[in-house]
Amino acid sequence: MNYLHNKPQYANFANNNSIIIYRMKELLLVSIGSFFGGGLRFLVGKWLSQWLIMSFPWGTFAVNVVGCFLIGVFSSLSLGGHLSPNLKLLLATGLCGGFTTFSTFMNENLLLARDGNITTAAIYTALSLLLGMAALVAGYKMA
């Protein structure tokens, strides 16, 4: 199963208003999770900066590793049917997405590789790193 095409079907919805309400609920769940994830990222960074020498970006490093662990837990629970789609939106997409997008990036790579798309995963990783750095440098130069 290609995870990129695993989208909900809307054929059972009576009208477009139902689809809009459903999407608004999804947006609200992701937004609430993102709010708390971003807040946690800020707090973890501040807390670690008080305890560790910051010549290394420990806060970002810790957030990325913890975020990868959490999205792994939430995704596995979801695949096993132990986490509802709404709770997955709140925790995996919202909380982990607000906490760190690196966790989403790593999860997408795992799913691509698991589905046999090793080359696509490698290209995605390489392009994300190379073009991300190029875009960052371009942004610095343009500002």
LUMKOLDREN-967227 format. One record per atom (N, C-alpha, C): atom name; x, y, z. Coordinates in nm, 3 decimals. Example, Ala and Ser with C-alpha at 12.3 -4.5 7.8 and 13.67 -1.06 7.14 Angstrom:
% residues 2
<pt "N",<1.319,-0.569,0.780>>
<pt "CA",<1.230,-0.450,0.780>>
<pt "C",<1.320,-0.330,0.780>>
<pt "N",<1.285,-0.225,0.708>>
<pt "CA",<1.367,-0.106,0.714>>
<pt "C",<1.290,0.003,0.787>>
//
This chain:
% residues 143
<pt "N",<0.084,-0.119,0.000>>
<pt "CA",<0.000,0.000,0.000>>
<pt "C",<0.088,0.124,0.000>>
<pt "N",<0.065,0.213,-0.092>>
<pt "CA",<0.140,0.337,-0.098>>
<pt "C",<0.076,0.437,-0.004>>
<pt "N",<0.148,0.476,0.101>>
<pt "CA",<0.090,0.562,0.204>>
<pt "C",<0.051,0.700,0.151>>
<pt "N",<0.113,0.742,0.042>>
<pt "CA",<0.081,0.874,-0.012>>
<pt "C",<-0.060,0.879,-0.071>>
<pt "N",<-0.114,0.762,-0.106>>
<pt "CA",<-0.247,0.757,-0.166>>
<pt "C",<-0.352,0.704,-0.070>>
<pt "N",<-0.319,0.694,0.056>>
<pt "CA",<-0.411,0.644,0.157>>
<pt "C",<-0.493,0.760,0.213>>
<pt "N",<-0.585,0.810,0.133>>
<pt "CA",<-0.668,0.925,0.172>>
<pt "C",<-0.810,0.879,0.199>>
<pt "N",<-0.878,0.947,0.291>>
<pt "CA",<-1.017,0.909,0.321>>
<pt "C",<-1.106,0.926,0.198>>
<pt "N",<-1.201,0.841,0.186>>
<pt "CA",<-1.298,0.851,0.077>>
<pt "C",<-1.418,0.933,0.124>>
<pt "N",<-1.469,1.018,0.040>>
<pt "CA",<-1.577,1.108,0.078>>
<pt "C",<-1.708,1.076,0.008>>
<pt "N",<-1.718,0.959,-0.054>>
<pt "CA",<-1.838,0.924,-0.129>>
<pt "C",<-1.961,0.915,-0.039>>
<pt "N",<-1.943,0.885,0.088>>
<pt "CA",<-2.056,0.870,0.179>>
<pt "C",<-2.108,1.003,0.234>>
<pt "N",<-2.039,1.111,0.207>>
<pt "CA",<-2.083,1.240,0.258>>
<pt "C",<-2.204,1.288,0.177>>
<pt "N",<-2.302,1.341,0.249>>
<pt "CA",<-2.427,1.382,0.185>>
<pt "C",<-2.408,1.504,0.096>>
<pt "N",<-2.324,1.597,0.136>>
<pt "CA",<-2.305,1.718,0.056>>
<pt "C",<-2.171,1.780,0.089>>
<pt "N",<-2.140,1.888,0.021>>
<pt "CA",<-2.012,1.956,0.041>>
<pt "C",<-1.999,2.015,0.180>>
<pt "N",<-2.110,2.053,0.243>>
<pt "CA",<-2.103,2.108,0.378>>
<pt "C",<-2.048,2.005,0.476>>
<pt "N",<-2.084,1.880,0.458>>
<pt "CA",<-2.031,1.774,0.545>>
<pt "C",<-1.881,1.761,0.529>>
<pt "N",<-1.832,1.772,0.407>>
<pt "CA",<-1.689,1.764,0.381>>
<pt "C",<-1.618,1.881,0.447>>
<pt "N",<-1.675,2.001,0.435>>
<pt "CA",<-1.615,2.121,0.495>>
<pt "C",<-1.609,2.106,0.647>>
<pt "N",<-1.716,2.060,0.709>>
<pt "CA",<-1.719,2.041,0.855>>
<pt "C",<-1.615,1.936,0.896>>
<pt "N",<-1.605,1.827,0.820>>
<pt "CA",<-1.508,1.722,0.849>>
<pt "C",<-1.366,1.777,0.841>>
<pt "N",<-1.337,1.854,0.737>>
<pt "CA",<-1.203,1.913,0.720>>
<pt "C",<-1.175,2.015,0.829>>
<pt "N",<-1.274,2.091,0.871>>
<pt "CA",<-1.255,2.188,0.979>>
<pt "C",<-1.221,2.116,1.110>>
<pt "N",<-1.285,2.003,1.134>>
<pt "CA",<-1.254,1.924,1.254>>
<pt "C",<-1.110,1.875,1.247>>
<pt "N",<-1.069,1.824,1.131>>
<pt "CA",<-0.931,1.780,1.114>>
<pt "C",<-0.833,1.895,1.137>>
<pt "N",<-0.864,2.011,1.079>>
<pt "CA",<-0.779,2.129,1.094>>
<pt "C",<-0.768,2.170,1.241>>
<pt "N",<-0.879,2.167,1.312>>
<pt "CA",<-0.879,2.202,1.453>>
<pt "C",<-0.793,2.105,1.534>>
<pt "N",<-0.805,1.976,1.508>>
<pt "CA",<-0.724,1.877,1.579>>
<pt "C",<-0.575,1.898,1.554>>
<pt "N",<-0.537,1.920,1.429>>
<pt "CA",<-0.397,1.942,1.396>>
<pt "C",<-0.348,2.073,1.458>>
<pt "N",<-0.431,2.177,1.455>>
<pt "CA",<-0.393,2.306,1.512>>
<pt "C",<-0.371,2.299,1.662>>
<pt "N",<-0.458,2.230,1.732>>
<pt "CA",<-0.443,2.216,1.877>>
<pt "C",<-0.313,2.140,1.908>>
<pt "N",<-0.291,2.030,1.837>>
<pt "CA",<-0.167,1.955,1.857>>
<pt "C",<-0.044,2.038,1.825>>
<pt "N",<-0.049,2.115,1.718>>
<pt "CA",<0.064,2.199,1.678>>
<pt "C",<0.094,2.305,1.782>>
<pt "N",<-0.011,2.362,1.840>>
<pt "CA",<0.005,2.464,1.944>>
<pt "C",<0.087,2.406,2.060>>
<pt "N",<0.047,2.290,2.107>>
<pt "CA",<0.117,2.229,2.220>>
<pt "C",<0.255,2.177,2.181>>
<pt "N",<0.269,2.124,2.059>>
<pt "CA",<0.399,2.077,2.012>>
<pt "C",<0.499,2.190,2.001>>
<pt "N",<0.457,2.303,1.945>>
<pt "CA",<0.546,2.420,1.935>>
<pt "C",<0.584,2.473,2.072>>
<pt "N",<0.487,2.475,2.163>>
<pt "CA",<0.516,2.519,2.299>>
<pt "C",<0.615,2.427,2.368>>
<pt "N",<0.598,2.297,2.350>>
<pt "CA",<0.691,2.200,2.409>>
<pt "C",<0.830,2.215,2.351>>
<pt "N",<0.839,2.239,2.221>>
<pt "CA",<0.970,2.259,2.157>>
<pt "C",<1.040,2.378,2.220>>
<pt "N",<0.968,2.487,2.239>>
<pt "CA",<1.024,2.607,2.301>>
<pt "C",<1.072,2.577,2.443>>
<pt "N",<0.988,2.510,2.522>>
<pt "CA",<1.023,2.480,2.662>>
<pt "C",<1.143,2.385,2.672>>
<pt "N",<1.147,2.282,2.589>>
<pt "CA",<1.260,2.189,2.591>>
<pt "C",<1.389,2.263,2.556>>
<pt "N",<1.385,2.346,2.454>>
<pt "CA",<1.504,2.424,2.415>>
<pt "C",<1.551,2.515,2.527>>
<pt "N",<1.459,2.583,2.592>>
<pt "CA",<1.496,2.673,2.703>>
<pt "C",<1.551,2.593,2.821>>
<pt "N",<1.488,2.482,2.854>>
<pt "CA",<1.532,2.400,2.967>>
<pt "C",<1.672,2.345,2.942>>
<pt "N",<1.696,2.291,2.822>>
<pt "CA",<1.827,2.234,2.791>>
<pt "C",<1.935,2.341,2.787>>
<pt "N",<1.900,2.462,2.743>>
<pt "CA",<2.001,2.569,2.738>>
<pt "C",<2.047,2.609,2.877>>
<pt "N",<1.967,2.583,2.979>>
<pt "CA",<2.006,2.613,3.116>>
<pt "C",<2.100,2.506,3.173>>
<pt "N",<2.094,2.385,3.120>>
<pt "CA",<2.168,2.272,3.178>>
<pt "C",<2.287,2.226,3.095>>
<pt "N",<2.291,2.261,2.968>>
<pt "CA",<2.395,2.208,2.881>>
<pt "C",<2.474,2.320,2.815>>
<pt "N",<2.598,2.291,2.784>>
<pt "CA",<2.680,2.386,2.709>>
<pt "C",<2.625,2.391,2.567>>
<pt "N",<2.599,2.509,2.518>>
<pt "CA",<2.525,2.522,2.391>>
<pt "C",<2.613,2.544,2.269>>
<pt "N",<2.737,2.495,2.269>>
<pt "CA",<2.816,2.504,2.147>>
<pt "C",<2.764,2.403,2.044>>
<pt "N",<2.678,2.313,2.090>>
<pt "CA",<2.610,2.215,2.006>>
<pt "C",<2.460,2.240,2.022>>
<pt "N",<2.382,2.234,1.915>>
<pt "CA",<2.238,2.263,1.927>>
<pt "C",<2.161,2.149,1.994>>
<pt "N",<2.186,2.129,2.124>>
<pt "CA",<2.126,2.018,2.198>>
<pt "C",<1.974,2.023,2.199>>
<pt "N",<1.917,2.141,2.209>>
<pt "CA",<1.772,2.152,2.212>>
<pt "C",<1.707,2.096,2.087>>
<pt "N",<1.756,2.140,1.972>>
<pt "CA",<1.702,2.093,1.845>>
<pt "C",<1.729,1.944,1.828>>
<pt "N",<1.849,1.902,1.865>>
<pt "CA",<1.885,1.761,1.855>>
<pt "C",<1.791,1.675,1.940>>
<pt "N",<1.770,1.715,2.064>>
<pt "CA",<1.683,1.638,2.154>>
<pt "C",<1.540,1.635,2.104>>
<pt "N",<1.491,1.749,2.059>>
<pt "CA",<1.354,1.757,2.007>>
<pt "C",<1.337,1.666,1.886>>
<pt "N",<1.435,1.666,1.796>>
<pt "CA",<1.426,1.581,1.677>>
<pt "C",<1.424,1.433,1.713>>
<pt "N",<1.509,1.392,1.805>>
<pt "CA",<1.515,1.251,1.844>>
<pt "C",<1.387,1.211,1.917>>
<pt "N",<1.345,1.291,2.013>>
<pt "CA",<1.222,1.261,2.088>>
<pt "C",<1.102,1.263,1.994>>
<pt "N",<1.098,1.359,1.903>>
<pt "CA",<0.988,1.366,1.806>>
<pt "C",<0.982,1.243,1.718>>
<pt "N",<1.097,1.192,1.676>>
<pt "CA",<1.101,1.069,1.595>>
<pt "C",<1.048,0.951,1.675>>
<pt "N",<1.088,0.944,1.801>>
<pt "CA",<1.037,0.835,1.886>>
<pt "C",<0.886,0.844,1.900>>
<pt "N",<0.836,0.964,1.930>>
<pt "CA",<0.692,0.981,1.951>>
<pt "C",<0.611,0.951,1.826>>
<pt "N",<0.656,1.000,1.711>>
<pt "CA",<0.579,0.975,1.589>>
<pt "C",<0.584,0.827,1.553>>
<pt "N",<0.693,0.759,1.590>>
<pt "CA",<0.699,0.614,1.571>>
<pt "C",<0.596,0.542,1.656>>
<pt "N",<0.586,0.584,1.782>>
<pt "CA",<0.488,0.525,1.873>>
<pt "C",<0.347,0.550,1.822>>
<pt "N",<0.316,0.675,1.789>>
<pt "CA",<0.181,0.711,1.746>>
<pt "C",<0.144,0.643,1.614>>
<pt "N",<0.237,0.637,1.521>>
<pt "CA",<0.210,0.574,1.391>>
<pt "C",<0.189,0.423,1.407>>
<pt "N",<0.270,0.361,1.491>>
<pt "CA",<0.255,0.218,1.514>>
<pt "C",<0.121,0.187,1.582>>
<pt "N",<0.086,0.267,1.681>>
<pt "CA",<-0.044,0.249,1.747>>
<pt "C",<-0.159,0.267,1.649>>
<pt "N",<-0.145,0.362,1.559>>
<pt "CA",<-0.249,0.388,1.460>>
<pt "C",<-0.261,0.270,1.363>>
<pt "N",<-0.148,0.220,1.316>>
<pt "CA",<-0.150,0.107,1.223>>
<pt "C",<-0.208,-0.017,1.288>>
<pt "N",<-0.186,-0.032,1.418>>
<pt "CA",<-0.240,-0.147,1.491>>
<pt "C",<-0.384,-0.130,1.533>>
<pt "N",<-0.445,-0.017,1.500>>
<pt "CA",<-0.584,0.008,1.534>>
<pt "C",<-0.606,0.052,1.678>>
<pt "N",<-0.499,0.088,1.747>>
<pt "CA",<-0.509,0.128,1.887>>
<pt "C",<-0.517,0.279,1.904>>
<pt "N",<-0.516,0.351,1.793>>
<pt "CA",<-0.523,0.497,1.796>>
<pt "C",<-0.619,0.539,1.686>>
<pt "N",<-0.723,0.611,1.722>>
<pt "CA",<-0.822,0.654,1.623>>
<pt "C",<-0.759,0.751,1.523>>
<pt "N",<-0.817,0.763,1.404>>
<pt "CA",<-0.766,0.858,1.306>>
<pt "C",<-0.762,1.002,1.362>>
<pt "N",<-0.862,1.039,1.441>>
<pt "CA",<-0.864,1.174,1.498>>
<pt "C",<-0.751,1.193,1.599>>
<pt "N",<-0.726,1.092,1.681>>
<pt "CA",<-0.618,1.102,1.779>>
<pt "C",<-0.483,1.102,1.709>>
<pt "N",<-0.472,1.028,1.599>>
<pt "CA",<-0.347,1.031,1.522>>
<pt "C",<-0.324,1.170,1.464>>
<pt "N",<-0.429,1.234,1.414>>
<pt "CA",<-0.415,1.372,1.364>>
<pt "C",<-0.367,1.465,1.475>>
<pt "N",<-0.428,1.453,1.592>>
<pt "CA",<-0.391,1.539,1.704>>
<pt "C",<-0.247,1.515,1.748>>
<pt "N",<-0.208,1.389,1.765>>
<pt "CA",<-0.077,1.356,1.822>>
<pt "C",<0.036,1.350,1.720>>
<pt "N",<0.017,1.273,1.612>>
<pt "CA",<0.126,1.255,1.515>>
<pt "C",<0.141,1.378,1.425>>
<pt "N",<0.031,1.418,1.361>>
<pt "CA",<0.040,1.531,1.269>>
<pt "C",<0.052,1.663,1.344>>
<pt "N",<-0.031,1.684,1.445>>
<pt "CA",<-0.031,1.811,1.516>>
<pt "C",<0.082,1.824,1.616>>
<pt "N",<0.080,1.742,1.722>>
<pt "CA",<0.179,1.753,1.829>>
<pt "C",<0.321,1.733,1.776>>
<pt "N",<0.344,1.621,1.705>>
<pt "CA",<0.479,1.596,1.654>>
<pt "C",<0.517,1.696,1.545>>
<pt "N",<0.420,1.736,1.463>>
<pt "CA",<0.448,1.835,1.359>>
<pt "C",<0.484,1.970,1.418>>
<pt "N",<0.418,2.009,1.526>>
<pt "CA",<0.452,2.134,1.593>>
<pt "C",<0.581,2.122,1.673>>
<pt "N",<0.606,2.004,1.725>>
<pt "CA",<0.727,1.978,1.804>>
<pt "C",<0.849,1.976,1.714>>
<pt "N",<0.838,1.906,1.601>>
<pt "CA",<0.948,1.897,1.505>>
<pt "C",<0.897,1.840,1.373>>
<pt "N",<0.926,1.906,1.262>>
<pt "CA",<0.889,1.848,1.133>>
<pt "C",<0.989,1.740,1.092>>
<pt "N",<1.102,1.735,1.159>>
<pt "CA",<1.200,1.631,1.130>>
<pt "C",<1.140,1.493,1.153>>
<pt "N",<1.058,1.480,1.255>>
<pt "CA",<0.996,1.350,1.283>>
<pt "C",<0.906,1.307,1.168>>
<pt "N",<0.832,1.401,1.111>>
<pt "CA",<0.746,1.370,0.997>>
<pt "C",<0.832,1.330,0.877>>
<pt "N",<0.938,1.403,0.854>>
<pt "CA",<1.032,1.372,0.746>>
<pt "C",<1.086,1.231,0.760>>
<pt "N",<1.129,1.194,0.880>>
<pt "CA",<1.183,1.061,0.902>>
<pt "C",<1.075,0.954,0.887>>
<pt "N",<0.955,0.980,0.936>>
<pt "CA",<0.845,0.885,0.925>>
<pt "C",<0.809,0.861,0.778>>
<pt "N",<0.805,0.968,0.700>>
<pt "CA",<0.775,0.954,0.557>>
<pt "C",<0.881,0.870,0.487>>
<pt "N",<1.007,0.890,0.524>>
<pt "CA",<1.115,0.808,0.467>>
<pt "C",<1.099,0.661,0.503>>
<pt "N",<1.066,0.635,0.628>>
<pt "CA",<1.044,0.497,0.671>>
<pt "C",<0.930,0.433,0.592>>
<pt "N",<0.819,0.505,0.578>>
<pt "CA",<0.704,0.451,0.505>>
<pt "C",<0.738,0.426,0.359>>
<pt "N",<0.811,0.518,0.298>>
<pt "CA",<0.853,0.497,0.159>>
<pt "C",<0.941,0.372,0.148>>
<pt "N",<1.037,0.359,0.237>>
<pt "CA",<1.127,0.244,0.233>>
<pt "C",<1.051,0.115,0.261>>
<pt "N",<0.961,0.118,0.359>>
<pt "CA",<0.883,-0.001,0.393>>
<pt "C",<0.797,-0.047,0.277>>
<pt "N",<0.749,0.049,0.197>>
<pt "CA",<0.667,0.015,0.081>>
<pt "C",<0.751,-0.023,-0.040>>
<pt "N",<0.884,-0.034,-0.021>>
<pt "CA",<0.972,-0.077,-0.129>>
<pt "C",<1.024,0.037,-0.215>>
<pt "N",<0.998,0.159,-0.176>>
<pt "CA",<1.040,0.275,-0.254>>
<pt "C",<1.172,0.330,-0.199>>
<pt "N",<1.275,0.245,-0.197>>
<pt "CA",<1.405,0.282,-0.141>>
<pt "C",<1.467,0.398,-0.219>>
<pt "N",<1.461,0.390,-0.350>>
<pt "CA",<1.519,0.496,-0.433>>
<pt "C",<1.447,0.628,-0.407>>
<pt "N",<1.315,0.625,-0.401>>
<pt "CA",<1.238,0.747,-0.373>>
<pt "C",<1.275,0.803,-0.237>>
<pt "N",<1.290,0.717,-0.137>>
<pt "CA",<1.329,0.762,-0.003>>
<pt "C",<1.466,0.828,-0.007>>
<pt "N",<1.559,0.770,-0.079>>
<pt "CA",<1.694,0.827,-0.088>>
<pt "C",<1.692,0.962,-0.161>>
<pt "N",<1.615,0.969,-0.268>>
<pt "CA",<1.604,1.095,-0.343>>
<pt "C",<1.538,1.202,-0.256>>
<pt "N",<1.432,1.163,-0.186>>
<pt "CA",<1.362,1.255,-0.096>>
<pt "C",<1.457,1.310,0.011>>
<pt "N",<1.536,1.221,0.069>>
<pt "CA",<1.631,1.263,0.173>>
<pt "C",<1.736,1.358,0.114>>
<pt "N",<1.797,1.316,0.005>>
<pt "CA",<1.903,1.397,-0.055>>
<pt "C",<1.852,1.533,-0.101>>
<pt "N",<1.739,1.534,-0.171>>
<pt "CA",<1.684,1.661,-0.218>>
<pt "C",<1.640,1.751,-0.103>>
<pt "N",<1.582,1.691,0.001>>
<pt "CA",<1.539,1.771,0.116>>
<pt "C",<1.658,1.840,0.181>>
<pt "N",<1.767,1.766,0.199>>
<pt "CA",<1.885,1.824,0.262>>
<pt "C",<1.952,1.927,0.171>>
<pt "N",<1.974,1.891,0.046>>
<pt "CA",<2.043,1.982,-0.046>>
<pt "C",<1.961,2.107,-0.077>>
<pt "N",<1.836,2.087,-0.117>>
<pt "CA",<1.754,2.203,-0.152>>
<pt "C",<1.714,2.283,-0.029>>
<pt "N",<1.697,2.215,0.084>>
<pt "CA",<1.669,2.287,0.209>>
<pt "C",<1.784,2.380,0.245>>
<pt "N",<1.906,2.331,0.236>>
<pt "CA",<2.022,2.415,0.265>>
<pt "C",<2.035,2.527,0.163>>
<pt "N",<2.015,2.495,0.036>>
<pt "CA",<2.022,2.599,-0.068>>
<pt "C",<1.916,2.706,-0.046>>
<pt "N",<1.795,2.666,-0.010>>
<pt "CA",<1.689,2.763,0.015>>
<pt "C",<1.721,2.848,0.138>>
<pt "N",<1.779,2.787,0.240>>
<pt "CA",<1.818,2.862,0.359>>
<pt "C",<1.923,2.967,0.325>>
<pt "N",<2.025,2.928,0.251>>
<pt "CA",<2.130,3.021,0.210>>
<pt "C",<2.071,3.132,0.125>>
<pt "N",<1.983,3.096,0.030>>
<pt "CA",<1.918,3.196,-0.054>>
<pt "C",<1.836,3.293,0.029>>
<pt "N",<1.764,3.241,0.128>>
<pt "CA",<1.686,3.328,0.216>>
<pt "C",<1.772,3.425,0.292>>
<pt "N",<1.886,3.378,0.341>>
<pt "CA",<1.980,3.466,0.412>>
<pt "C",<2.031,3.576,0.319>>
<pt "N",<2.066,3.538,0.196>>
<pt "CA",<2.121,3.635,0.102>>
<pt "C",<2.017,3.735,0.054>>
<pt "N",<1.893,3.693,0.042>>
<pt "CA",<1.788,3.782,-0.007>>
<pt "C",<1.739,3.878,0.100>>
<pt "N",<1.755,3.842,0.225>>
<pt "CA",<1.702,3.927,0.333>>
<pt "C",<1.790,4.048,0.359>>
//
